[in-house]
């Protein structure tokens, strides 16, 4: 019998629900660990690329997560070659690692007009820099910020699987897949 105070980690259903609650919190709370997940893609030349992103939406019913980006970024180019990606969230306080496998749809233009209308001006500054993200510049600040709705994209990440590891007194690991209705399966940690 465990004495672990985090009882949510002892059942598949409660573990899955806890991860979703933390993802939803990450959208609203800028200090939540899920607010800034690692986002991994594979470049067109085959190199893994990981960067930190900001979680902007989490839809439990649809099983999707949204990330905003500049349409001209390297991650969009990578996703055009391979629409699969992974997210990683480490919650040190909860001793909880969540790895999420996703297929990504890049939404632009009219598809994201309502979302763009709600993006605050300081955040809009990140979409439309000149030159485009990743291009060489002469010095560290040789770029201009020019908000441009045409450069704004939403990465709609459809979750295919979650691999969740809780490092409590007793380590527990489980995998949840869309294909089996999120039933969950315990794995050796």
NORMO-V834938 format. One record per pair of residues at least 24 apart in sequence whose ideal C-beta (glycine too) atoms are under 8 Angstrom apart, sorted by the first residue. I is the first residue (numbers start at 1). J is the second residue. D is the distance in Angstrom with one decimal. If there is no record, write none. Layout:
{{I | J | D} {I | J | D}}
This chain:
{{2 | 168 | 7.7} {2 | 169 | 6.2} {2 | 170 | 5.2} {3 | 169 | 6.4} {4 | 168 | 4.3} {4 | 169 | 4.5} {4 | 170 | 6.1} {6 | 94 | 6.7} {6 | 95 | 7.8} {6 | 166 | 7.0} {6 | 168 | 5.5} {9 | 96 | 7.8} {9 | 166 | 4.1} {9 | 168 | 5.7} {9 | 172 | 5.3} {10 | 172 | 7.3} {12 | 174 | 5.8} {12 | 176 | 7.8} {12 | 183 | 7.6} {12 | 184 | 3.6} {12 | 185 | 7.9} {12 | 186 | 7.1} {13 | 184 | 7.3} {15 | 164 | 6.0} {15 | 166 | 7.0} {15 | 172 | 7.2} {15 | 174 | 5.8} {15 | 184 | 7.4} {16 | 162 | 7.5} {16 | 164 | 7.5} {16 | 174 | 7.6} {16 | 176 | 5.5} {16 | 182 | 6.2} {16 | 184 | 6.0} {18 | 96 | 7.8} {19 | 96 | 7.5} {19 | 98 | 5.4} {19 | 162 | 6.5} {19 | 164 | 5.6} {20 | 58 | 7.3} {20 | 60 | 5.1} {22 | 89 | 7.4} {22 | 91 | 6.4} {22 | 94 | 7.6} {22 | 96 | 7.5} {22 | 98 | 7.6} {23 | 55 | 6.9} {23 | 58 | 4.4} {23 | 65 | 6.7} {23 | 89 | 7.7} {23 | 98 | 7.9} {24 | 58 | 4.8} {24 | 60 | 6.9} {26 | 55 | 4.6} {26 | 58 | 7.0} {26 | 89 | 7.5} {27 | 55 | 5.5} {27 | 56 | 6.4} {27 | 57 | 5.9} {27 | 58 | 5.2} {33 | 89 | 5.9} {33 | 90 | 6.5} {33 | 91 | 4.1} {33 | 92 | 7.1} {33 | 93 | 7.6} {33 | 94 | 7.9} {34 | 89 | 5.0} {34 | 91 | 7.3} {34 | 98 | 7.8} {37 | 87 | 4.4} {37 | 88 | 6.0} {37 | 89 | 4.7} {37 | 100 | 7.9} {38 | 87 | 6.7} {38 | 88 | 4.0} {38 | 89 | 7.7} {39 | 67 | 6.6} {39 | 75 | 7.0} {39 | 85 | 6.3} {39 | 86 | 7.6} {39 | 87 | 5.6} {40 | 85 | 6.1} {40 | 86 | 4.5} {40 | 87 | 7.6} {40 | 88 | 7.1} {41 | 75 | 5.4} {41 | 78 | 3.9} {41 | 79 | 6.1} {41 | 82 | 7.2} {41 | 85 | 5.0} {42 | 78 | 6.1} {42 | 81 | 7.7} {42 | 82 | 5.4} {42 | 84 | 7.8} {43 | 74 | 7.1} {43 | 77 | 7.8} {43 | 78 | 5.3} {43 | 81 | 7.9} {44 | 77 | 6.5} {44 | 78 | 6.5} {44 | 81 | 4.5} {49 | 74 | 6.7} {49 | 75 | 7.1} {49 | 78 | 6.2} {50 | 88 | 7.9} {51 | 75 | 6.8} {56 | 154 | 7.6} {62 | 158 | 7.8} {63 | 158 | 6.5} {63 | 159 | 4.7} {63 | 178 | 6.0} {63 | 182 | 7.9} {64 | 156 | 5.8} {64 | 157 | 6.1} {64 | 158 | 5.4} {64 | 159 | 6.7} {65 | 100 | 7.4} {65 | 102 | 7.1} {65 | 157 | 4.4} {65 | 159 | 6.8} {66 | 154 | 5.4} {66 | 155 | 6.8} {66 | 156 | 5.8} {66 | 157 | 7.0} {67 | 154 | 7.3} {67 | 155 | 4.3} {67 | 157 | 6.7} {68 | 115 | 7.7} {68 | 119 | 7.2} {68 | 123 | 7.7} {68 | 126 | 7.9} {68 | 127 | 7.4} {68 | 152 | 6.9} {68 | 153 | 7.3} {68 | 154 | 5.9} {68 | 155 | 7.6} {69 | 127 | 7.8} {69 | 153 | 5.3} {69 | 154 | 7.8} {69 | 155 | 5.9} {70 | 126 | 6.8} {70 | 127 | 5.1} {70 | 128 | 7.0} {70 | 129 | 7.0} {70 | 132 | 7.3} {70 | 133 | 5.2} {70 | 151 | 5.2} {70 | 152 | 7.4} {70 | 153 | 7.1} {71 | 106 | 7.5} {71 | 108 | 5.9} {71 | 127 | 7.9} {71 | 150 | 7.4} {71 | 151 | 5.1} {71 | 152 | 6.8} {71 | 153 | 4.2} {72 | 132 | 3.9} {72 | 133 | 6.0} {72 | 151 | 6.1} {73 | 132 | 7.9} {73 | 133 | 4.7} {73 | 134 | 6.8} {74 | 133 | 7.1} {74 | 134 | 5.2} {75 | 155 | 7.5} {76 | 106 | 5.8} {76 | 153 | 6.3} {76 | 155 | 7.8} {79 | 104 | 5.1} {79 | 106 | 6.0} {79 | 155 | 7.1} {80 | 106 | 7.4} {85 | 155 | 7.9} {85 | 157 | 6.8} {87 | 157 | 7.0} {94 | 166 | 7.6} {95 | 166 | 6.2} {95 | 167 | 4.2} {95 | 168 | 5.8} {96 | 164 | 7.2} {96 | 165 | 7.3} {96 | 166 | 5.4} {96 | 167 | 7.6} {97 | 164 | 7.3} {97 | 165 | 4.4} {97 | 167 | 7.4} {98 | 162 | 6.3} {98 | 163 | 7.6} {98 | 164 | 5.4} {98 | 165 | 7.9} {99 | 162 | 7.1} {99 | 163 | 4.4} {99 | 164 | 7.8} {99 | 165 | 8.0} {100 | 157 | 7.7} {100 | 159 | 5.7} {100 | 161 | 7.4} {100 | 162 | 5.3} {100 | 163 | 7.9} {101 | 159 | 7.3} {101 | 160 | 4.9} {101 | 161 | 4.4} {101 | 162 | 7.6} {101 | 163 | 7.8} {102 | 157 | 3.9} {102 | 158 | 6.0} {102 | 159 | 5.5} {102 | 160 | 6.3} {103 | 157 | 7.6} {103 | 158 | 5.0} {103 | 160 | 6.0} {104 | 155 | 5.2} {104 | 156 | 6.8} {104 | 157 | 5.3} {104 | 158 | 7.5} {105 | 155 | 7.7} {105 | 156 | 4.6} {105 | 158 | 7.2} {106 | 153 | 5.4} {106 | 154 | 7.7} {106 | 155 | 6.2} {106 | 156 | 7.9} {107 | 153 | 6.4} {107 | 154 | 4.4} {107 | 155 | 7.7} {107 | 156 | 5.6} {108 | 152 | 7.4} {108 | 153 | 5.0} {108 | 154 | 7.8} {109 | 150 | 7.5} {111 | 154 | 7.5} {112 | 152 | 6.1} {112 | 153 | 6.8} {112 | 154 | 4.9} {113 | 149 | 7.5} {115 | 152 | 8.0} {115 | 154 | 5.9} {116 | 149 | 5.1} {116 | 152 | 5.2} {119 | 152 | 7.4} {121 | 147 | 7.2} {124 | 152 | 7.8} {127 | 151 | 4.8} {127 | 152 | 4.3} {128 | 152 | 7.6} {163 | 187 | 7.7} {165 | 189 | 6.1}}
